[in-house]
Each structure stands twice: as C-alpha cells, then as structure tokens.
Amino acid sequence: MADIIKATPLAEILERYPAARRVLDRHGLHGCGGERGPAETLEFFARVHGVDAETLLAEIRAERPTPAPIPYESTIADYIYRRFFKAGIAVVLTVGALWGAVNLLEIALRRNFLLLQLVPAIHAHAHAMIFGWCGLFVMGFAYQSFPRFKHTTLWRPNLANLTFYLMLTGISARIGAELLAPEALGLVLGGIASALELAAIGLFVAIILKTARKSVEPHNPYEKFIFASFAWFLVQAILSDVFFFAKATAASQEELIQRIALLDGPLRDIQLLGFVAMIIAGVSQRFIPVVYQLGRPKRDRQTPIFWLMNSSLILGVCSYILTLMTGKALFLLGLETSFILMLTWAVLLVRQLGVFTTPGERDRSWKFVRAAYVWLLIAMVMLPLFPVYGILTHQYFAHSFMGAYRHAFTVGFVTLMIMGVAARVVPILAGIDSHRLSTLWWPFILINIGNAGRVVLQILTDFVPRIAYPLVGVTGFLEVTAITWWGIELWRVMNASQARRAAAVMVPPRVLVS
C-alpha cells in the first residue's frame, strides 16, 4: 500500500485495497459513495472528518489485507437522506415556492400585499417552506452527516425512517387545515397535523441525541448551535400550532387580524432566526472552512455568536409583543436593540467563517455559499432600518419593507445555502465527481435576479406602485425556474446508478445529468 498517497481518490483506494474500508468506516465513511466510495481524495476525507491525513494513511497501511473484496451492503442509514431531499424538492416545487409565486402574482394583479382572502394560502405556503423545504432538508442532512461527523452510526435508522412519513403526512394535513379552517374538518386536520409533526420532530431530536451519546468523540463548539436549533425546531412547532388554532377560533375578522398581528411576527422570527439560522450557523462552522479550505479564524468567536443569536431573538420576540400590547416606546427601543444585535452576530459569523477570503478549494457550490452570506448581511442591514423606514413612510408597520427583508433572508440566505450545500454533498454521497456535473450557473443567476428583483420591487410598491407591482409579480417565477433547474439536476444525481458512476470517465460531463 505504499503507493497510496493523500491525493489518491477514495474510490481507487477501495478498489485496490478493500480492507481500507474498515479504517475509513471507523472515521465516518459508512456507505458514502456506495460500493465504490466517493470520488474525493483521501486528503479531502481526512480534512472533512477531522482526522490527520498522515495518521489515516498509517492506519490504512497497517490494516491487514483481505484475500477477497469485503461484501458491501447498503443500509437505510446510507440512503435515508435521499427521501428527505427528494420530498423537500417536491414540496418546494409545488406547495412551496411555486404556490408562493402564484400568490405573489395575485398580489401584483390586485396591487395589494394585505389581501385578507389570501392569508390562508400564504400561511399554508409558509408552513410548507419551513416544515417541508427547510425541515425535511435539515432532517435528511442531520441523519446522513451528523453520525459521520461524530464517527459513529445512526441510532435506530428505522425509527428515523418513520419520522419521514410522520412529517410528510403532517405537512399535508396542515396545508389542508389552513385552507379549510375554521370549518370542522379544518380543525380536525389541524389537530392531526399538530400530533404528527410534533411526534416527527420529537423523535428526530431524540434520535440525534441518542446518536451523539453513542459517539466517543469529544463535543465540538459548533454542536451547541445544532442542538439549540433543534430546541427552537420544537418550540416553533408548538407555537405554529398555537398560531393555527388562534386563527381558527377567532370570533370576528377584527379579532383574526389582531391575533395574526400579535403572533405571526414572533413565530416567523423563531422559525427563521432560531431554527433555520442556528442550524445554518452550526453546519457552516463544521462544513465551510474544511470543505473549501478557508483556514481557521485568527480569533474564535463561536461563543459570542451563539449567545448573540439566542439573546437577540428572545429580546426581539418579547419587545415586539410588548410593543403591540402596550404601545410604549421603551419596548420599541428594545426591538431596535435586538435588530442591531442580529446584525452584529451576522457580521461576526461572516468573519468567523472567512467566506470572503480566497478558498483553497472551490467547486460549483462555492458561489451559492458566498452569495448566501452576502444576502444574510443585506437582510440584517435592513432590519435596523425597519423602524426608520416606518417613520419616513408614515406606517405603523411597514409590511412591504418587512416582507422584502424576509424574502432576502429566506430565499437569499436560506435557500441559497440549501442549494449550495446540497450541490456539494449529494455528489459525494452518490460517488460522483462534482467537477463533471453541471456548473449550475443559470440556476444561480436566475435565483439571484429573482430575489433581488423581489426585494427591491416590493419596497418600491410603497413609492411607484404602478411600475413596481406588475414587475414584482414575475420575480417569483424566476426563482421557481432556478430551483426547478437545480432540483432536477440534484434528483438525477441521487438516482445515479453505480454502473453509471463507474462509466463516468467514458461519458462527457454534461451527459451525466442530461
């Protein structure tokens, strides 16, 4: 085995020296890339899994050779991520982004972002995006990657599989409930959705905690972000149910508007800034520096970032509720303080990751990751300006500006991160060299144009509605086109057979995903 070096692809090592699988599995390989293994090098594997490359080489060379290949049999823990990712794509391309684009078109045609008759459809769309798009991708990624990062195996894979069906059925029931409430059938579906989604999320958190306890690896600083995110995942699920039944039991239209005004903002903040932002911050610190070779920061800011993220969220939610309930300017000051703290943690996180430094290694996913953090900064700069904008435009609550901020955050930051990370991870898991796949430039361009157009034009509806409204209605379909393009390519990579991967060297790069 002396001819194995750090630049040797894992697939070549496993083909020539099958016994190496035992060593690699101990360090987190466990089925990645299927029978042949990933196309990445041994050095890349060592870096991503936190192992010294020379130590790994020594372990492989010391492993006793086997006279015959080690039988390979994939398990549900190896491919469970695929059903979560595919379901997430299906959700975003139907009741998620597509439905949102249709809703936006109707808003544009009616020239009004405050159409009460659209509230059920908008809230159903929002639920699908948080639980279906974000939730399913987070669960699938966690089941696949967390055990491997911890050099262990997933606890109770069959139970993890059950959470997929619970979650998907719960999402479907909740969408129906949003559209049918306050009718009796809507309330029944709302109760069913609540039970199923809470069961799925509760089991998911328990499985990840049990998996962590199986590992002998020490706790890493980034893990506090992961577990805090899962705690917020549970909290937002409970509050989402409270929000639904508060709307469904409102005695009048005026009471319905009051309840939406009081609960919708805090719920969205907990979902986006608690659950989603926290998991992205945790995964980014584990994933981005090592995958793209950004190096270590000169000063570790993980602890202040963590506390700023949680404290600013709690301060913001409490200040918002108290401002609406009391009307006192003191609580409005607390809200503005929370916005400034959110901008602070965003800047610190960007500096911690070094996403604007020159990467040592890049591929098609890098542009998505870097652009996502540009949009995070844009969104967080917008937040402290929200009260100022309201004063300048004489609005108690500037709906257009807040909607523009949320879109900058959800599509610009969150969706681009999902697209980027998945574009990097899925080919590794499929055993395909990502450099032989589509560069994804058109999806990248379209989603950024659509997102920028939506953010700018939604704000302009307060100033030049005749021009802005017709144009803003188109932006959603640009984003849907981008996600569809990306989703089809990702789906095909997940479906790639082992024989097709083996023939990759004989096939022109574009044919692989055509």
Secondary structure in CASP SS format (residue, H / E / C, confidence):
PFRMAT SS
TARGET T0000
AUTHOR 0000-0000-0000
METHOD secondary structure of the structure
MODEL  1
M C 1.00
A C 1.00
D C 1.00
I C 1.00
I C 1.00
K C 1.00
A C 1.00
T C 1.00
P E 1.00
L H 1.00
A H 1.00
E H 1.00
I H 1.00
L H 1.00
E H 1.00
R H 1.00
Y C 1.00
P C 1.00
A C 1.00
A H 1.00
R H 1.00
R H 1.00
V H 1.00
L H 1.00
D H 1.00
R H 1.00
H C 1.00
G C 1.00
L C 1.00
H C 1.00
G C 1.00
C C 1.00
G C 1.00
G C 1.00
E C 1.00
R C 1.00
G C 1.00
P C 1.00
A C 1.00
E C 1.00
T E 1.00
L H 1.00
E H 1.00
F H 1.00
F H 1.00
A H 1.00
R H 1.00
V H 1.00
H C 1.00
G C 1.00
V C 1.00
D C 1.00
A H 1.00
E H 1.00
T H 1.00
L H 1.00
L H 1.00
A H 1.00
E H 1.00
I H 1.00
R H 1.00
A H 1.00
E C 1.00
R C 1.00
P C 1.00
T C 1.00
P C 1.00
A C 1.00
P C 1.00
I C 1.00
P C 1.00
Y C 1.00
E C 1.00
S C 1.00
T C 1.00
I H 1.00
A H 1.00
D H 1.00
Y H 1.00
I H 1.00
Y H 1.00
R H 1.00
R H 1.00
F H 1.00
F H 1.00
K H 1.00
A H 1.00
G H 1.00
I H 1.00
A H 1.00
V H 1.00
V H 1.00
L H 1.00
T H 1.00
V H 1.00
G H 1.00
A H 1.00
L H 1.00
W H 1.00
G H 1.00
A H 1.00
V H 1.00
N H 1.00
L H 1.00
L H 1.00
E H 1.00
I H 1.00
A H 1.00
L H 1.00
R H 1.00
R C 1.00
N C 1.00
F C 1.00
L C 1.00
L C 1.00
L H 1.00
Q H 1.00
L H 1.00
V H 1.00
P H 1.00
A H 1.00
I H 1.00
H H 1.00
A H 1.00
H H 1.00
A H 1.00
H H 1.00
A H 1.00
M H 1.00
I H 1.00
F H 1.00
G H 1.00
W H 1.00
C H 1.00
G H 1.00
L H 1.00
F H 1.00
V H 1.00
M H 1.00
G H 1.00
F H 1.00
A H 1.00
Y H 1.00
Q H 1.00
S H 1.00
F H 1.00
P H 1.00
R H 1.00
F H 1.00
K C 1.00
H C 1.00
T C 1.00
T C 1.00
L C 1.00
W C 1.00
R C 1.00
P H 1.00
N H 1.00
L H 1.00
A H 1.00
N H 1.00
L H 1.00
T H 1.00
F H 1.00
Y H 1.00
L H 1.00
M H 1.00
L H 1.00
T H 1.00
G H 1.00
I H 1.00
S H 1.00
A H 1.00
R H 1.00
I H 1.00
G H 1.00
A H 1.00
E H 1.00
L H 1.00
L H 1.00
A C 1.00
P C 1.00
E C 1.00
A H 1.00
L H 1.00
G H 1.00
L H 1.00
V H 1.00
L H 1.00
G H 1.00
G H 1.00
I H 1.00
A H 1.00
S H 1.00
A H 1.00
L H 1.00
E H 1.00
L H 1.00
A H 1.00
A H 1.00
I H 1.00
G H 1.00
L H 1.00
F H 1.00
V H 1.00
A H 1.00
I H 1.00
I H 1.00
L H 1.00
K H 1.00
T H 1.00
A H 1.00
R H 1.00
K H 1.00
S C 1.00
V C 1.00
E C 1.00
P C 1.00
H C 1.00
N C 1.00
P C 1.00
Y C 1.00
E H 1.00
K H 1.00
F H 1.00
I H 1.00
F H 1.00
A H 1.00
S H 1.00
F H 1.00
A H 1.00
W H 1.00
F H 1.00
L H 1.00
V H 1.00
Q H 1.00
A H 1.00
I H 1.00
L H 1.00
S H 1.00
D H 1.00
V H 1.00
F H 1.00
F H 1.00
F H 1.00
A H 1.00
K H 1.00
A H 1.00
T C 1.00
A C 1.00
A C 1.00
S C 1.00
Q H 1.00
E H 1.00
E H 1.00
L H 1.00
I H 1.00
Q H 1.00
R H 1.00
I H 1.00
A H 1.00
L H 1.00
L H 1.00
D H 1.00
G H 1.00
P H 1.00
L H 1.00
R H 1.00
D H 1.00
I H 1.00
Q H 1.00
L H 1.00
L H 1.00
G H 1.00
F H 1.00
V H 1.00
A H 1.00
M H 1.00
I H 1.00
I H 1.00
A H 1.00
G H 1.00
V H 1.00
S H 1.00
Q H 1.00
R H 1.00
F H 1.00
I H 1.00
P H 1.00
V H 1.00
V H 1.00
Y C 1.00
Q C 1.00
L C 1.00
G C 1.00
R C 1.00
P C 1.00
K C 1.00
R C 1.00
D C 1.00
R C 1.00
Q H 1.00
T H 1.00
P H 1.00
I H 1.00
F H 1.00
W H 1.00
L H 1.00
M H 1.00
N H 1.00
S H 1.00
S H 1.00
L H 1.00
I H 1.00
L H 1.00
G H 1.00
V H 1.00
C H 1.00
S H 1.00
Y H 1.00
I H 1.00
L H 1.00
T H 1.00
L H 1.00
M H 1.00
T H 1.00
G C 1.00
K C 1.00
A H 1.00
L H 1.00
F H 1.00
L H 1.00
L H 1.00
G H 1.00
L H 1.00
E H 1.00
T H 1.00
S H 1.00
F H 1.00
I H 1.00
L H 1.00
M H 1.00
L H 1.00
T H 1.00
W H 1.00
A H 1.00
V H 1.00
L H 1.00
L H 1.00
V H 1.00
R H 1.00
Q H 1.00
L H 1.00
G C 1.00
V C 1.00
F C 1.00
T C 1.00
T C 1.00
P C 1.00
G C 1.00
E C 1.00
R C 1.00
D C 1.00
R C 1.00
S C 1.00
W H 1.00
K H 1.00
F H 1.00
V H 1.00
R H 1.00
A H 1.00
A H 1.00
Y H 1.00
V H 1.00
W H 1.00
L H 1.00
L H 1.00
I H 1.00
A H 1.00
M H 1.00
V H 1.00
M H 1.00
L H 1.00
P H 1.00
L H 1.00
F H 1.00
P H 1.00
V H 1.00
Y H 1.00
G H 1.00
I H 1.00
L H 1.00
T C 1.00
H C 1.00
Q C 1.00
Y C 1.00
F C 1.00
A C 1.00
H H 1.00
S H 1.00
F H 1.00
M H 1.00
G H 1.00
A H 1.00
Y H 1.00
R H 1.00
H H 1.00
A H 1.00
F H 1.00
T H 1.00
V H 1.00
G H 1.00
F H 1.00
V H 1.00
T H 1.00
L H 1.00
M H 1.00
I H 1.00
M H 1.00
G H 1.00
V H 1.00
A H 1.00
A H 1.00
R H 1.00
V H 1.00
V H 1.00
P H 1.00
I H 1.00
L H 1.00
A H 1.00
G C 1.00
I C 1.00
D C 1.00
S H 1.00
H H 1.00
R H 1.00
L C 1.00
S C 1.00
T C 1.00
L C 1.00
W H 1.00
W H 1.00
P H 1.00
F H 1.00
I H 1.00
L H 1.00
I H 1.00
N H 1.00
I H 1.00
G H 1.00
N H 1.00
A H 1.00
G H 1.00
R H 1.00
V H 1.00
V H 1.00
L H 1.00
Q H 1.00
I H 1.00
L H 1.00
T C 1.00
D C 1.00
F C 1.00
V C 1.00
P H 1.00
R H 1.00
I H 1.00
A H 1.00
Y H 1.00
P H 1.00
L H 1.00
V H 1.00
G H 1.00
V H 1.00
T H 1.00
G H 1.00
F H 1.00
L H 1.00
E H 1.00
V H 1.00
T H 1.00
A H 1.00
I H 1.00
T H 1.00
W H 1.00
W H 1.00
G H 1.00
I H 1.00
E H 1.00
L H 1.00
W H 1.00
R H 1.00
V H 1.00
M H 1.00
N H 1.00
A C 1.00
S C 1.00
Q H 1.00
A H 1.00
R H 1.00
R H 1.00
A H 1.00
A C 1.00
A H 1.00
V H 1.00
M H 1.00
V C 1.00
P C 1.00
P H 1.00
R H 1.00
V H 1.00
L H 1.00
V H 1.00
S C 1.00
END
